Amino acid sequence: MKTKSRLLIIVTFMLLGLTAATIINISLNFRDYSIKSAVEKAQMASNIVKDGLTSHMVHGIMDKRQYFLNQISSNPDVEFLRLIRADSVVKQYGPGLNEETLRDAIDKEVMRTGEMVKSIKETSKAIKLRVTIPYKATVDNSESNCLNCHNVQKDEVLGAISMEFDISHMRNSGMMTILKILGINLLFIVIALILINYYVAPYMKLFSNLQTGVKMASLGDFTHKFSSKVGGDAKKVIDQMNSLFGKMQETFGDIKENLSTFVPQGCATSSNDPLYEANTIINELSDIYKFKKTIELDESKDMVYFRIIDILKLKYEIEDFTFYQINNVTQKRLLIHSCSDSICFDNVDHNAGECRAYRTKSDVISTEFVNLCQNCDPKGLEYVCIPFNINADSSLLISIKAKTPDEVNKITSSMASIKNYLEAAKPVIESRILMDKLRDTSLRDGMTGLYNRRFLEELIDKIMSQATRNDDTYHVMMLDVDFFKMVNDTYGHDIGDKVIVELAAILKNSIRSSDLAIRYGGEEFVIMLQNATKESAMKIAKKIHSQFGNTIFDVAPNESIQKTMSIGIAKFPTDGDTIWKCIKYADTALYEAKNTGRNKIVEFKPEMYQSGEDF
């Protein structure tokens, strides 16, 4: 219902209510007035009858009183008029004319109390008012002294006059008066509604016009033009609103589209309200900006990954996911974080191309097709896999588990926003990967690809603290090619380099991924075997010693050589409480091997070390 209609209805009901209240008030007052007027008339008639009867008694003509009474009751409004004698008067003078005795309860009550009683009988056709007024003995003057004629006491009730009046004409007169008032009020209401409609309608149209403009503005549309026939201050308001909306349209314009260009994957909103979408995008940009400023100061790539993990857990409330870094060159996946067991088969870790999301470079959502990815076992769960490319060498993959399709829908609604964070982290991760490469290059020997002595010097404390924390052990081997200088002097450095490279390859192939092979300097190498038993450590040492000794090096046409090596072994923390000590003790054992004939493996014994040098 329109506002104007509601206003007119409200005003109409208010005026009708006022009219009803007025009519009710007048009706009640008119009824009271009619009854009061009739009672006053009855009292007047009562006084006349009293004076007339007194006069008849004084002059001794009481037997002639009926004519007088008939004259009084001849009024057309008087239904009946009768006299009532008290018992004392009946005893003294008899019952009187027409049996002037008690006839009903009202007569008895008046005679008993000496008070006037009035009663009303109202029907749909007539209203009858009965008034019964007592006469009491008085001694006002000598001529009308009631005690002169009656054997009674002063103020004793001598009798009463009972009259009944038809006051229907008063009700009819009142009804006509009420109808006239009602007609006047209805006419006033009609005139008032016409005037209200005439003067208020333009303001209602203005209000409706304002509502339309505000509704459009709430949806981001400020093109509405306000108009009204109302002048004065309202006209000024209209002009100001049009000016304001014009400026808003110019300022707001395509703000949503402009803002969305700052969000690489777009903001995940579905509202038709561009103001709401703009606010959402701004909040998204603010959060991403804070995230980016934070990770730019993080030292390592791993710390950036931890930030992403926190975002997934805290902001998006994802409970179960696995986070991988993928080497695009080797196709191997490196596990960064896992909340539970991976749904992927083991072969995918060694060949990322088996992963559908990585291979297709597109999101994989299990609810889109039955058994969508053939290289995973979801174990009855739903899943969402999000691939993200960092550069030519590296990619990321987030695999999220979900218990229900509704949870999948919640995740997919956040995917664009998640990619916004990945996009913001991309240059930082790429930079950290590059820094790691540069650092790794500086820590590796260019010829063999093995870690160099600088790596050992920088990371030995970290390795040792981790070993102490985890109760890890290390077998430290110091290896040296026997008579290596003779190779360089006899056949040249290119042959010497060939020997070193081949030895490095043998070392790489002989140890596990958790072990370390380091070119310590020249022809010296260090191997650190993590948590190896004495037997397995010796087995590896013998394998390296045997393979190198059986390797044939071509040094010239139709000429080849074979070389041998010496190996010294020490164990951390059994032989030394620091890894540096164990390296020194392994070197001591190597020295022992050199001095006792070379081409052998020697384990460190405390008696081999005599210098007493502390580390």
Helices and strands as residue ranges (DSSP letters): H 3-58, G 62-64, H 65-73, E 78-85, H 87-93, H 105-113, E 117-122, E 127-136, G 146-148, E 157-166, H 168-218, H 233-252, H 255-260, H 274-295, H 301-310, I 311-315, E 321-327, E 332-338, H 347-350, G 352-354, H 356-360, E 364-365, G 366-368, E 382-389, E 394-402, H 405-442, E 451-452, H 453-470, E 474-481, H 484-491, H 493-510, E 516-521, E 524-530, H 534-549, E 552-556, E 559-562, E 565-572, H 579-595, E 601-603, G 606-608
